[in-house]
Amino acid sequence: MQETFALRGNVIYTPECGRLELHPHSFLVCEEGKVAGVFPALPERWQEIPVEDFGDRLILPGLVDLHVHASQYTYRGLGMDMELLDWLEQNAFPEESRFADLAYARRAYEIFVGELVKSATTRACIFATLHRPATLVLMELLEKAGLPCYVGKVNMDRNSPDTLRETTEQSLAETRLWLEQSKDFAKVRPMLTPRFVPSCTDELMNGLGQLQREFGTAMQSHLSENLSEIQWVSQLCPNTRFYGEAYAQAGLFGGDCPTVMAHCVWSGAEERALMKQNGVFIAHCPQSNMNVSSGIAPIKSYLAEGQRVGLGSDVAGGAHLSIFRAMTDAIQCSKLRWRLVDQQTPALTLPEAFYMATKGGGAFFGKVGSFEPGYELDAIVMDDSALPTTRDCTLAERLERVVYLSDGQPCAKYAAGIRLF
Amino acid sequence: MQETFALRGNVIYTPECGRLELHPHSFLVCEEGKVAGVFPALPERWQEIPVEDFGDRLILPGLVDLHVHASQYTYRGLGMDMELLDWLEQNAFPEESRFADLAYARRAYEIFVGELVKSATTRACIFATLHRPATLVLMELLEKAGLPCYVGKVNMDRNSPDTLRETTEQSLAETRLWLEQSKDFAKVRPMLTPRFVPSCTDELMNGLGQLQREFGTAMQSHLSENLSEIQWVSQLCPNTRFYGEAYAQAGLFGGDCPTVMAHCVWSGAEERALMKQNGVFIAHCPQSNMNVSSGIAPIKSYLAEGQRVGLGSDVAGGAHLSIFRAMTDAIQCSKLRWRLVDQQTPALTLPEAFYMATKGGGAFFGKVGSFEPGYELDAIVMDDSALPTTRDCTLAERLERVVYLSDGQPCAKYAAGIRLF
């Protein structure tokens, strides 16, 4: 039931990277789930539609999380002193193995979806585990919550513990079955999710490529996250010149189907050229890149060269689901990168981070993440009155304070034209 | 009114850097404001004392903030895209100038103290502004709130706007008067606060050195925060070999009086040797060092060479008052430092960050920041039940989750043996 209505408040969005649109006390009109426009006064033709007046609060596009592991939510903020491979073996793999138990999976996913609903995130690209039934439970919960996310059943047929590995045949057959079963969902969509190159044989990767061509499915994975991983991939795939080519050889590196790669901390010139050519999205996950000691991705340069970049929480490599936090982490990391690595490339700005968190990542979902006419209405309402100050702040300053200081929880939230709370 | 009582709960503290003491469901006994011990059962001699039972919650030492600007609290999270000198000129200096108006100062300091009370911080070294009356208002508010902090009236007699500069004579006379007036406070103590070398003439610095010898006052300032600042200091003080020597030449670099220097991001071998020799405390402020693009201080090395290190929020260079956040920022920055600067020096661990946040910084205040017998009882009670997980966590894991994930607000708080809430 997508109605026509208007939201009233201080409307802020960013139609292009680096530029804020600021509309004090304006009307954001939603017509059948889509933005009709932002107006200082309600135009004549919409005089009769319901108006929700949010007073002096801020109305922003819903935030987009391009990379999050739902099954890792229950151990976010744990084992952060470990290095990546120890952390995977001691934390991630044993925990993910438990999702074979559907009751356990439901309990864990209910926690995750409950927190995601409360957050400022309206869209996400989500890793589940390799378990098809548990993945369907997660999709049901998201569907019921009204969050139009992509979800991936993970594929893993090598370099994984016995409790978390499929045979190649199983992996492909389960994926096909899951893609068929996923057709029942109206809002939640499946996406192919080979965990990363070390977890997937060439045969599996090629099979997933065929499934993608058959079903037209979106795809997500990890790319060039840390140096030892990259070296490992070059050993596993001796006929590749760079990490991303291992996906490309299976036909799984962008092109017709939306494709997002998490991290890209150490992507070289060839990889970057192919990402740009194929329209591959980059999910920048700065907190995770700190927590697992990966480094700092050259995001300012990616934006300058025209890459498609959004932000990811990467829970539980990142400890926080908040994409506001990801925005400030991205800015702070870019400042350290300027200071310690490359003084030719300036730091990211708040408007740039806000763009990545909204329209930048939102583009993965279509016309999402902006309040330009024709965009799906994803909106969050932020109340900054609990952040006391003696200063009179401009709208741009209030946005900055909300990003840096708020607890990240909106007081109202809309996804695809539907109010969630 | 310091009573004898016990707190019951899961007691965690760190008597030495890198080692956690974990006491599940134990009694923390406080005798006349001081820790008497931690016991699995209440010893015979204390059978009659009141016991506050916090059930399954965590009882930790109060956190210590070794560097925070109270007058900057109202503009935290603002102007973060500016570089340091622009930010000082456009944000800090105009705002601090307003503290000449005592009514404005009271309003701003009420907000700051209100938030500090709610936080996990029990002790802090606080910059006010150069205004003596406003500084006394801040001290009154802290005294009334029961927070045993150090507060500094700032000294500035050069390189500052007209609205925020004293003559040398004024600065010294006002400081003397303020030190006399500060004797009325029971808990809050004054500390000398030359803003930083560029703001203080040699004459002022020498005068403050004389005041320190006369009054035996503690002292705080900034040191080696960023490279252009260091270069400026070397021009201003041509007879120094390193930044810290400008303080040392005035007799203001440790020794008999507790001295804390914020940042020390770029301290060289000679400066470090003198800090160690004189017992100068280092206030590590990782979030501020990111926000104003300073760099990453080599804290792991400082700890290894026996420096005295605590954490600072450095609001408003840092946007967050939470010292839990400073702990995770410190760990994350140290991981990036390992990756990008020095792979010989491993990252900080959670127990090390917890030590800096408690006993490391607490040592500035005497026997503070631990639950060893004889320590002043500063304690916070953290309720982690609002951080849902499907996992059974150990006490050490619960500590890590509270540090990474909680909103930083305890459900009960004690400072120097007195319950604040």
Chai-1 contact restraints between the chains, C-beta under 6 A:
chainA,res_idxA,chainB,res_idxB,connection_type,confidence,min_distance_angstrom,max_distance_angstrom,comment,restraint_id
A,T74,B,T389,contact,1.0,0.0,6.0,A-B,restraint_1
A,T74,B,T390,contact,1.0,0.0,6.0,A-B,restraint_2
A,T74,B,R391,contact,1.0,0.0,6.0,A-B,restraint_3
A,G77,B,R401,contact,1.0,0.0,6.0,A-B,restraint_4
A,G77,B,Y404,contact,1.0,0.0,6.0,A-B,restraint_5
A,G77,B,L405,contact,1.0,0.0,6.0,A-B,restraint_6
A,L78,B,E397,contact,1.0,0.0,6.0,A-B,restraint_7
A,L78,B,E400,contact,1.0,0.0,6.0,A-B,restraint_8
A,D81,B,T349,contact,1.0,0.0,6.0,A-B,restraint_9
A,D81,B,L350,contact,1.0,0.0,6.0,A-B,restraint_10
A,R107,B,T390,contact,1.0,0.0,6.0,A-B,restraint_11
A,A108,B,T390,contact,1.0,0.0,6.0,A-B,restraint_12
A,I111,B,P388,contact,1.0,0.0,6.0,A-B,restraint_13
A,M290,B,Q332,contact,1.0,0.0,6.0,A-B,restraint_14
A,M290,B,K335,contact,1.0,0.0,6.0,A-B,restraint_15
A,M290,B,L336,contact,1.0,0.0,6.0,A-B,restraint_16
A,S293,B,K335,contact,1.0,0.0,6.0,A-B,restraint_17
A,S293,B,R339,contact,1.0,0.0,6.0,A-B,restraint_18
A,G295,B,R339,contact,1.0,0.0,6.0,A-B,restraint_19
A,A319,B,Y404,contact,1.0,0.0,6.0,A-B,restraint_20
A,Q332,B,M290,contact,1.0,0.0,6.0,A-B,restraint_21
A,K335,B,M290,contact,1.0,0.0,6.0,A-B,restraint_22
A,K335,B,S293,contact,1.0,0.0,6.0,A-B,restraint_23
A,L336,B,M290,contact,1.0,0.0,6.0,A-B,restraint_24
A,R339,B,S293,contact,1.0,0.0,6.0,A-B,restraint_25
A,R339,B,G295,contact,1.0,0.0,6.0,A-B,restraint_26
A,L340,B,L340,contact,1.0,0.0,6.0,A-B,restraint_27
A,T349,B,D81,contact,1.0,0.0,6.0,A-B,restraint_28
A,L350,B,D81,contact,1.0,0.0,6.0,A-B,restraint_29
A,P388,B,I111,contact,1.0,0.0,6.0,A-B,restraint_30
A,T389,B,T74,contact,1.0,0.0,6.0,A-B,restraint_31
A,T390,B,T74,contact,1.0,0.0,6.0,A-B,restraint_32
A,T390,B,R107,contact,1.0,0.0,6.0,A-B,restraint_33
A,T390,B,A108,contact,1.0,0.0,6.0,A-B,restraint_34
A,R391,B,T74,contact,1.0,0.0,6.0,A-B,restraint_35
A,E397,B,L78,contact,1.0,0.0,6.0,A-B,restraint_36
A,E400,B,L78,contact,1.0,0.0,6.0,A-B,restraint_37
A,R401,B,G77,contact,1.0,0.0,6.0,A-B,restraint_38
A,Y404,B,G77,contact,1.0,0.0,6.0,A-B,restraint_39
A,Y404,B,A319,contact,1.0,0.0,6.0,A-B,restraint_40
A,L405,B,G77,contact,1.0,0.0,6.0,A-B,restraint_41
